[in-house]
Structure formats: C-alpha cells, structure tokens
C-alpha cells in the first residue's frame, strides 16, 4: 500500500506565498494553473495542491502536498522553477515559502468552475 492509499500515512506540504502589487489578473492565474502546475503534478510523491487568492490584498497561497519528506525535497528545484514563473505571471515582487506537517487533510469538493468569485476579478 502506498502513502497515497493509506489513510494513516503522513503527509507533508510546502506553501508558497506570492504578494503581487495588485490583484492578479484572471489571465495570469489561469496561466499559472495551466502552465506551471502540470510540471509539479507529474512528480513522484505529489499528493495534491491548493491555490488560494486573498480577497483583500490579492496575495496567492499555493500549498503543494507530498507523500513524504524525500518526495518534497526531491521536488524543490521544480517547485522553485514554478515559483519563479508565478512571480512573473502574477507580477509579484517576492515570494515566501514554509514547510508543514499536515495534521488534517479532508478533501473539499473539487473546484471545476474557475469563475467562482469572478466579480472580484
């Protein structure tokens, strides 16, 4: 049984925070998701991700979940490359990152409509 199939398996995550000077455009967010995310999703040990946009300041919080520390460490170069792309696409001047142990991960319903909150864009 792999860590992905075992509900008792540990899970780790790295969060990237991007702070654009203004709200990112819909186009930049779509490009970030469509162009950069696939380069991470294909890596061994990838277990999912969440991308959130703060409604007040437009900051972007991208959390990538990994099966274990080894997979997360092995993915750092690819994640860093994607983060540099996200800086450019969103017009952010800086990014921050943090590593987390995941205590609870109860999947939310899948978001298939990227137009949620479209009035804010």
N, C-alpha and C positions, 0 to 999 in steps of 0.2 A: 504494500500500500504506500503510495507517495504522500508527501506532505499535503499535496493539493486535495487528496481524497480523505485524509484523516482529519476528522473534526477536532481532535485533541492536539494536532500538530501546532507548533509555534509558528508565528508569522511575524515578520519584521517589515518595517516601512521606512522610506526616506521621503521627506516632504521638501519640496522646492517652493519658495515664495518669491514672486516677481512683483515689483512695485512700479507700474507704469506711471508716467507723469499725468495721464488722464485715463479715463475708462478705455480699455482696449476695444477696437472695433470688432464687429461681428466677423468680418473677413479674417482678421488676424487670429481670432480664437478658432475659427474653422480651420484655417491653415495650420495652426499649431496642432490641433487634434488630428487632422488628416495627414499631415506631412511628418510630424515628429513622433507621434505616439506609436505608429507601427514599428519604428526602429527599436522600440523598447519592448513592445508586446511579444516579439518573436524570441526574446532571450530566455535561456533556461532558467527556471525558477520564478518567472513572472507569475504573479497571482492576481493581478488586477490593479486598478488605479481609480482615483477620484480626482476630478478637477473642479475646483470651486472658484467663483469670482465674487469678491466682496462687493455688495451693492453700494456701499458708501464711497469707498476710495478706489475701486476697480482693481485692487490687488488680486493676484491669482495665486492660489494654493493648490499645488499638484502633489498628491501623495501616491507613491508607487509601492505596491505590496510585493514582498518577496518571500519565497518558501523558507529561506534561512539566511544567516549572515554571509555564508560563502557565495550564494547567488547574488546577494545585494552588493557585496564587494566586487564581484566579477562584472557587474553591470555599471559600475561607477563611471567608467570612461564614456560609455554610450549615453548614460543619463546626463553627464556633463555636456556632451556634444548637443544633445537635445535641449538642455537648459540654455546654452548659448544661442541656439536658434530661437528659443522662446523669447529671449531678451530682445532680439532683433525684431521678431514678428509683432511683439506687443509694445515695443517702444519703451521697454523698461530700462532703467539705468543701472539696476543692481538686482542680485538675487541672493537669497539666503537658503541654507539647507540645514536640515536636522534629521537625525536618525531616531527611530522609535521602536519600542517593543509594542506589539499590538495586543491589547487586552481583550477587546471585543470587536468582532467584525461580523455584524449581521447584515447581510446584503440588503440594500434598499432596492425598491423596484427599479428595473432598468429604465434609463432615460433615453428615449429614442427621439424625442422632439427637442431639437436644439433651439427652438424658438421660445421655449419657456422663458418668461421674463423679457420677451422681445421688446416690450415698450421701454425698457431701460437702455436699449442699445440704440 
